[in-house]
Amino acid sequence: MDGTSRPPASPAQALTAMDHLIAAHLIGQQEMARRLGLTVTDLTCFGFVLQAGPDLLTAGDLAARAQVTTGAVTGVLNRLERAGYVTRRPDPTDRRRVRVAAVPAAVSRVEAAYGGHYTRLMTLFADYNPAELAVITDWFTRATALAHESRAEMSSEETG
């Protein structure tokens, strides 16, 4: 909406609001994963498979997106395959690699589970004009990069 006034906020208030959002989403993701018979990591990885759509990911692609080792992704893929969420297909250009495809019935289950939430989020985003959405998207993108940097820093401190 153009011209919608927003209440003023300080960086500290924004940080508190972000902490509340993260907490709500962490709890929600844990509950959603439990309902779907998955772990949060498995559900997150399945989300990356869904985002890729017909451009099927390799295990290495998935490891990079999820910021986990290829060994960890092997375990994730084994669990997702056993649970009926993904199948592995041979890479048409490299026989040593496999590609990960979402099982259509699993896609339907996950979309149904998230449908109401995503509808509410899209309604919320509709309250913002294109310039505001650009700022929100920029913030999400940059905050995600910072989160990855912080995680890498913690990992290097543990191994260093």
Order of alpha helices (4+ residues) and beta strands (2+ residues): alpha-alpha-beta-alpha-alpha-beta-beta-alpha-alpha
